[in-house]
Amino acid sequence: MTQLHNDMNLWLVDGNRQVQLDFILNWKLHNGNCHASGSVEVYGLDPNGMPVRQGQPQIIFPTPANGQNQVIGITRRQLFAGNPALDSNIDDIFVYDLDTLRDLATISLAFMSLLLG
């Protein structure tokens, strides 16, 4: 995990504020490396330009039983590195639904013959 955090620091700190968010996907193998579980951590920049985790890690797999709609909010400012179109609100929030990530991960993990859970 240390290398992922080092890479996140490179992107966010050395990115000259051109990169404003970094998603770290954490995967773990279980049961003789046949099953996978995972979570996502989101890091952004604080007012001093230092990386900070934004909220708690969110579970990707196994899918949470409570059926809650898991989303990650991304502001227009973060998406466009602080330079959105002049006629737009820089604090507009775009919602990234984790079900979309689950769908893509399911396909990718199936190619590796991994079961989820």
Backbone torsions as a table, in degrees:
resi	resn	phi	psi	omega
1	MET	NA	-27.4	-178.2
2	THR	-58.0	-41.2	-179.3
3	GLN	-64.0	-38.9	177.8
4	LEU	-62.3	-40.8	178.6
5	HIS	-70.2	-35.5	174.7
6	ASN	-62.6	-43.3	178.3
7	ASP	-63.6	-41.0	177.8
8	MET	-59.5	-43.5	178.1
9	ASN	-62.4	-40.7	177.4
10	LEU	-59.9	-47.1	-178.7
11	TRP	-64.1	-48.3	-173.7
12	LEU	-78.8	-47.2	-175.4
13	VAL	-78.8	-46.4	-177.0
14	ASP	-86.1	-0.2	-178.6
15	GLY	-83.0	5.0	177.7
16	ASN	53.4	38.3	179.3
17	ARG	64.1	12.2	174.9
18	GLN	-78.8	-25.5	174.2
19	VAL	-110.0	123.2	-174.5
20	GLN	-114.2	-13.4	177.3
21	LEU	-138.7	148.3	176.3
22	ASP	-138.8	129.4	177.1
23	PHE	-102.9	128.8	174.2
24	ILE	-111.9	119.3	177.0
25	LEU	-95.7	125.2	-179.7
26	ASN	-108.9	120.4	179.7
27	TRP	-116.0	142.8	176.4
28	LYS	-130.4	139.5	176.3
29	LEU	-98.8	143.1	-178.2
30	HIS	-134.3	168.8	172.8
31	ASN	49.4	61.9	178.1
32	GLY	66.3	31.7	178.4
33	ASN	64.1	29.6	177.9
34	CYS	-103.9	-24.2	-178.5
35	HIS	-114.3	145.6	179.0
36	ALA	-124.3	143.6	170.1
37	SER	-129.0	160.5	-177.7
38	GLY	-161.1	162.8	176.8
39	SER	-143.9	166.7	178.3
40	VAL	-127.3	135.5	173.2
41	GLU	-114.1	139.7	178.8
42	VAL	-115.3	129.0	178.3
43	TYR	-118.1	140.7	175.7
44	GLY	-134.2	-171.2	-179.4
45	LEU	-104.1	137.8	173.1
46	ASP	-81.5	176.5	-178.4
47	PRO	-58.0	-21.8	178.7
48	ASN	-91.0	3.7	179.5
49	GLY	81.9	18.1	179.6
50	MET	-102.9	143.7	-179.3
51	PRO	-67.2	137.2	174.1
52	VAL	-139.9	143.6	176.5
53	ARG	-73.0	137.0	-178.7
54	GLN	-103.2	99.7	-179.3
55	GLY	80.2	-176.6	179.9
56	GLN	-83.8	155.3	173.6
57	PRO	-57.5	144.7	178.8
58	GLN	-110.5	136.7	-178.3
59	ILE	-74.5	130.8	173.5
60	ILE	-94.5	-56.0	176.7
61	PHE	-134.3	141.9	-3.5
62	PRO	-67.6	149.7	-179.6
63	THR	-58.5	128.8	-179.8
64	PRO	-54.8	136.4	-175.4
65	ALA	-71.3	-22.4	-174.2
66	ASN	-75.4	-4.7	175.7
67	GLY	69.6	13.3	-179.3
68	GLN	-65.8	150.4	177.5
69	ASN	-84.1	103.7	-178.8
70	GLN	-86.8	126.8	-179.9
71	VAL	-138.3	157.5	172.3
72	ILE	-118.3	123.3	179.1
73	GLY	-86.9	131.6	179.5
74	ILE	-126.0	123.0	179.9
75	THR	-79.4	158.0	176.3
76	ARG	-58.4	-37.2	178.4
77	ARG	-60.3	-44.0	-179.9
78	GLN	-68.9	-40.4	-177.0
79	LEU	-67.5	-38.3	-176.9
80	PHE	-107.6	25.2	175.5
81	ALA	51.4	41.6	176.1
82	GLY	78.2	4.4	-177.4
83	ASN	-125.7	55.3	178.4
84	PRO	-72.5	172.3	177.9
85	ALA	-56.6	145.7	-175.4
86	LEU	-59.8	-30.8	-175.9
87	ASP	-92.7	18.1	-178.8
88	SER	-118.2	158.1	178.4
89	ASN	-83.9	117.3	-176.6
90	ILE	-67.2	-14.2	-180.0
91	ASP	-100.2	6.2	172.1
92	ASP	-55.6	143.4	-178.8
93	ILE	-112.5	127.9	172.4
94	PHE	-98.8	141.1	-175.9
95	VAL	-106.4	123.9	174.0
96	TYR	-102.4	112.5	-176.7
97	ASP	-80.9	125.8	-178.8
98	LEU	-67.1	-16.9	174.3
99	ASP	-63.0	-33.0	176.2
100	THR	-63.9	-44.4	177.2
101	LEU	-62.9	-41.1	178.6
102	ARG	-60.5	-43.4	180.0
103	ASP	-60.3	-46.5	179.5
104	LEU	-66.3	-40.8	179.9
105	ALA	-66.0	-37.9	179.0
106	THR	-59.2	-44.6	179.2
107	ILE	-64.2	-47.8	-177.9
108	SER	-64.4	-43.3	-179.1
109	LEU	-67.9	-32.6	177.2
110	ALA	-63.6	-36.8	176.6
111	PHE	-62.4	-25.3	178.9
112	MET	-96.6	10.0	179.9
113	SER	58.8	36.3	178.0
114	LEU	-103.5	140.4	174.7
115	LEU	-95.4	154.9	-177.7
116	LEU	-99.6	145.4	174.2
117	GLY	129.7	NA	NA
